């Protein structure tokens, strides 16, 4: 059997491809030759057009097995409580992925104080909600400080990597963008043009109603969950046996699984809708996708908790539901995102090895096996899902901290395993992604800060609803509401003061940036002076020529 893998048909034994391009089956040799010339040419926009047209199926870089083995040995193969090799991760995967793992590590260690302080509250003062004021206040200050300190740590890393002052590059149209061919008035290039009003019509007449319908469906499923809770509680009260006490947790577990399923199904629908909206730039596509997914995930994951807290006012059920949702979602994410794909990839790897051994090839079988194996690996679609998981976890920990202080401890335990499972996923489950420079975690910084502001409101309201606080104002509920609002505004003011007082960049980074700006201005001045001097020297010669004429 002859293997037609043209990239490997070479007489040079030292040949090692860095990037694999997979064509559709019916592509002509003239098209392949045209693409090769486009890649060599200065303007390399041929691949994007071929991806859009479907001639090229995928383009991906191969893993460097030697470098990957070294990275794995220092990263996750030996399970130990240690810092990650962030600089090595950056060297292999790029700044964007390195920043995610840096944030995951930082967030995990930042959760430890909350876990340590929350444990005695859980063990000794469970029903004394007035004592939770101190814990909740610490939580609110903690959520502000860790986000501000992260900005400083992020600035340190990106300055060291040279991406802190990375300028936003001019974006080319994203693959998949379509329209009538025309001339871009800004670049002067020929590219697809699509009217903005058509995109707005699609967003407001189709995407927005669909999102609202999904939100309504999520609330409908939530009400079914509460019906199951009532059924399980009634069954337990009638029998009072041990198995019915265990049955009390079943509705929450089922609901947590349904939430995860709905989140994933909605994600596919949101991606399809956002792609159908036909955004020209990748940044616009990502912004609309993030907005759709965040709104649905927030409502889907937290609506039941808000309903229990502020409508049913059942703190015992709130604790039970919060614990069940948090733990079940963490277990499901570990299985679905890492363990199951890794197991499937191992099975596929065994099949590929058998296939390669059965072939009679005149090329490097090891390289051929690597290309075939990685070609079938999943494509890493970016850090969106990873940050979303941390964002929802942050919500579980911060929104209802005064009711369930043990949430931070479960989050810490999950994240210590998350670091290793995500590392395994990047190295052994997905294709190696192209490196992308980055100066920070982008819109997720704002998302976490918004969640911390919402947590101030929810914790103040929960404390104000506690029996101990209500006993202080037995007759005047208006005074109680007024005091809760005043305290909430005071805590919000404290958050904003802390955010303003803590600089985003460390002092030494500020000094280095100021020095760099000064040196750039001085170099520009010297360049301008040099040009002026050269012009002055040329003027007398020109005037002498005029006299001679």
PyMOL commands that set and color helices and strands:
alter all, ss='L'
color gray80, all
select helices_A, chain A and resi 6-8+29-40+46-53+65-75+86-93+95-124+129-161+196-239+242-247+250-276+282-312+315-358+365-375+384-399+407-429+443-465+467-472+477-501+507-548
alter helices_A, ss='H'
color red, helices_A
select strands_A, chain A and resi 19-23+56-61+180-183+190-193
alter strands_A, ss='S'
color yellow, strands_A
deselect
rebuild
show_as cartoon
